[in-house]
């Protein structure tokens, strides 16, 4: 995949090491289903048009209403999952910290008993999360945001929206956070919301299996991806209480195709998610009565009292943004090295090694936090007033004092954030510095391990500590200018988080909605922009890095520099697997068994009954398999009608069977029957010509969510096909095969499909579909592939009893297959 991080990783290893890494990665992929593109473009065939024509006005209104019902259900379900996670973490973590504090007091400040107990409890909790990920659903590891970004971009990663993934992700993050790891629950909430949307919108759970029969009209990639975008936004809203930020997150970070109707439904979904979670928390939070809606999300930054800041402080904000960008780039670089190390020595194919690594990180995290709280601290007098919801830990300090390091380590992450934001003089300089470096190290080691792990809260905590430390220092140096170190804690959190994830608009809105104070808009926006600019000088955002090094396909926002001088002919795949629209069953079966392509162009039939080179439409692989499964066979040449309707194609969605699953149901006597594919093909898909600019092709794929595009000349003859795979792996293709200018097609004296030169005029005539050239042999035929099983239609029709078709009436047009 074309990305700077991949090239840096390639340069950091020898050629043998890099190839070995790729081979190990590909071996893992071969054990699962391959990553497939989503069919976002609706196949507007005759069957689909008949289904649409049969709809009444009431059916259209009902379908529009059901979309809002699904958005409502997704928002409520996401809030319920978030509430369950919050209650579990709050209860288990609170009991754990109380137990350890009591052990320290009861044994008269002894060390070993509480230390070993703390490690044992944390390792036990983390072992549950690690087991679920390592042995049940490896895709549940991490935050899930890179995988959801790829799904919204148009790629379906195996198991990414499965029910088992939801259980492992939501259940695992409860144990990993309660187990004291430097992880957050916000990223997993985004993934959980996406999985809930994918399941609810289909009205069935294939894993169980359960099928309610509801929402059948939404069982296609187009509608499902739209609902997944809403679910991911609902996860952001539940995590941060940020409905608008959730919408912007899905728009900025994920979906390549968007529309106004989807914006409204997504906003409604995020609003319902935030409201439902707020209502549930109102009756269970300490000191809050049912119906008091003052906690809209899991992460509560507390109530900010607006502080004025002057233009003189803007340079301080810029400096913090620069430091945030540099530290974020360092975080990403270190984590990249660790991830490459894991891929080489602790791959997913070794679950016991992944499990053991997670337990080691749990023990390491517990050891660091306990040792820091026990040996690196300052006893400070207890204040007369404490910010609401803050618990001060005494540990080994005398009565009337508290341990500042234990207070920040032995508490929930959200409470630690509120302490750093609002407790003005609660922590000493050394405590803030040691905590900042310790949490930075723990977070960079933990992200990528075999546990569900969010990235937002660890980055916010690290940035808060840095910002609070910088704020105190600036207040000491410039007392007449700096008045509130809490503002710098917020700015530091935004700077470091922006330096790691490189989000801009959505991150700004998320932070502002979490603070409930728009007056912080200028410093937050400024620091996020500066941190992104500085960080981009060194590497990409961490989510994009993980997409690259995991070899997950992703179509970027803009075409690569390499495409600017290329045409569709340079990037298309050729020769192409082509089927005539009327074909023998045997040939279809053999073709499907010989490759795994997702779609096949269809050609016409000339007056002699032979396949022509004229493009007439395209049909998807799963549609052909559905026709085979439904036995849509005919025994005569002029049959047009079929008994397969639109609902038959959605019954098996999204897990369509493959040819090996239905091969036993196709009998020997069926192999000589025929299939009429014309009612099921898309007769007018988006096509392009060989001379079209590659950048224009890219923008069509990116803007319309295309999966494939057939390349035809002006005479509608099939020249090749462009897929998302061709665009994503373009740089790797030319790195392997040489410069695009070395490709034979770019030589004006190269004859397409042959190894003999021809004139420049003939090449141009071929490009533009002209038949004036004297050399027309290569224009009227496609190159043969030895793997292609398809016979000529004339031969097929001649085999029918009573047929008068002569298969030798004209030269046989050869078919070919993608290499």
Phi, psi and omega in degrees: 000135182288107177200148183298322184295326181290322179291323177296319178295323180294321180289331182287344181245161171287165181301319180295319180296318181294316179297322179296320178296315180296320180297318180294322178295317181291327176299319179296318181294327181291338178282344178243181172291147178290155173292126184243150174283152176275143177271076184287332179283128180289132178278095186276069179271182183296324180294317179295319180294323177295321178295317180294319181295334182280351182284138175269172176299324178296321179295320177296316180295320179296319180295318177296321178293323180295330177298320178288327176296316178298317178300320178297313182295321180296316179298317180292318181294320178297318178296321180295319177296316179299319180296318179298316179298316182295316181296319181295311182296317181298318182288312183290314181296319178298317179295322180295313182293323178295320179297314182293319178298320179292322178298320180295318181289318184293326182265019176059055175062032175287167188252308193292318183298307178292328181296309180292325178295319180296316178296317183297316181296315181295316180296321179297316180295315182293331181299327178295313180295317182294322179295317181299321182280313186291325188250343184249300182224091179301334181290348178281356179290155177074197182277333184087351181294317176302319180292320179291324175301317180292323178297314179292335177284344177121016180236135181257109179272136183306132173071007188289334179238035178275157176297320179297326177294319178299315181296317180290324181289306183291316178292321181293321182291332176298316183282326181290321177288315178296335179279006173084012177287154178278066181226161177244171180255002187284314176300310175301331177293323177296316178296318180297318178298322179294318180294318178299318179295319180296323181281313183296320183293340180266345179068021180202160174236105185294332184292335189279312353265144176226139179219111181281345184081358180274158172058034179297331181292346180263007185273072173204162184297328182298306182289322183296319181293325176297317179290325177297322176300318178293321179295319177297319177295322177296326176296319176297317181297319179291325183288316187246358186064041187231082181298315181292319177299326177295317178298315181293328178298311179296324181287317185279320190263339189237284195296133176268350179228130186216155176210169186294320180299320178294325178299314181295316180294321179294319178296320177298318180297316180293323179295317178296320180298312180295317181295314182297315179296319178299319180294318180294319181288336184296330182267354184239349177282145181299130175076011182241133180269160178302133175095349177275103189269080181237009178223083188285347183215175180292321180270112181253109180283353183085177182270119180269134172263116187302129177246139178282146175225152186254171180295337180293334182278349181301317176301327177295319178297321179296318180297318177297321176297320178297314179297321177297319178294318179294314180292324176295319177296321177295318177302313182294321181295316180294315180295327176298315178299317180295321180294318176297322176297316179297319181296328182277318190247340179229062184287170180297335180289355176242077186297326180294324177293319177296319179297315180295323179297318179297320178294323177297317179295323177297315178295320179296315180297317179295320180296314181298311183296321181289316180296320178296317181290336184268331187238333183244089184203175175222129176279121183239147181298139177293130180288158179290328177235135180240141179302141186303131178088004182265133177248124179267131182261125182276318183050242185268006181280155179290170179302140179086000178231165180226155179272112186291326179290318178294327180296326182269334180271320186264062177200171177290158183296321181295321178293323177297322178296316179297324177298315181291330179284320196241337179276102193298308186241037186280338188229143178279165178301311180299322180298314179298318182293312181295319179296318181300310182291322180295315182289327174302311181295317180294320181293319182290330178282324187284321184294121183108350176286174186276056175215153171295129187210121173273162185246340187296304186295316176302321178291321178296318179297314179297315179294325177299314181298317178295315181296319178296319178296315178295321179297317178296318180296316180292325177295324178289323182279323184232070184296336180278349183252309184267125183240341185224100177297339178298326176298321180288332174296318178294316180295320178296320177298316179295321182294312183289319178297318177295325178291336180271309187266340178062029171277152184238278187296310183296321180295319178300313181293321179300314181292318181294320178292328180289329180275342183059031182213109183287345182294342177273007185300313184298307180297324180293312180298318183296313182292323179294317178297315181295317181296322178293315180299315181292315181297322181294344177290341186247317180199185181267177173296154187296324178296318178293324177298316181291328174297318182291308188284344174270002178061035176274124181298141179205127179265115186292177182288324184236151177294152180290157178302328182299331186282345190297332181251017183249161176241175178300328180295331181286329188254352183284157174268137180203147359287173191242144170287114183238139176241142167288153184290343174240115194214154179285145181300320181302317182293323178295315181297313181296321179295316180295326179286341185270351181204176180237023183296149186272346182206157181223126172294148178247140179249165180274186180232131183277185185292343178266006181081014180261150174297129176269176177263015180277128179283127181241348180164185181219146180227144182276154182299314183293336176289320177296318181294323176297320177297319177295318180296322180275002177056052178277065184253154176228156181251004182220159193283332188259019179285132181241318185287153180217159182264008180264124179247184187296322182295332178295331182281339182262351183298320184268359181294139003263359183258079178290144176290157175259176185298327180292335181283334183247000185300323182292339181272357177259111187276167182299322181290341177283336188295335181265005175277180185237162176232131175260106186271353187298324179290345188250357180272156172274110187283347184221059176286168178288125180235172176215172179253159183301331183272000179295143179296138179298327178295324177293321177298316180301314183294327175294316177298315185290318185280328184256356180068035183288155175253327180207155180216122181280137178260121180232157175270188184292341178267012179064030176270141186285121179257326183177190179214140177251131178240168176299327178299320179297321182286319183291320185257026183297314182294321177296324180298313181283335173294327180276317188262352181108178181299147178300334178285349175271351179290135186305328183299329184281351177278118184296346179258015180261132181271122184301127177087357180223169181253020180248141182287160173213178187286159177298322180296321179294323178295314179296320178298322179292319180300318186263008174077018180283145177251017180280342182293144178290329181270090183251001183295322181280344181277329185265009178215156176249151182294146181275143171244134183294343182273356187274127185262356191284129176273170175288149179296329178299318178295323179295313182291327180294335181281350180283132179303133179088359182283143178256009182286131177261112182294347180261013184295330179211163181303141180286129176279125185275150175254165184216172182224150177295135180280000000 
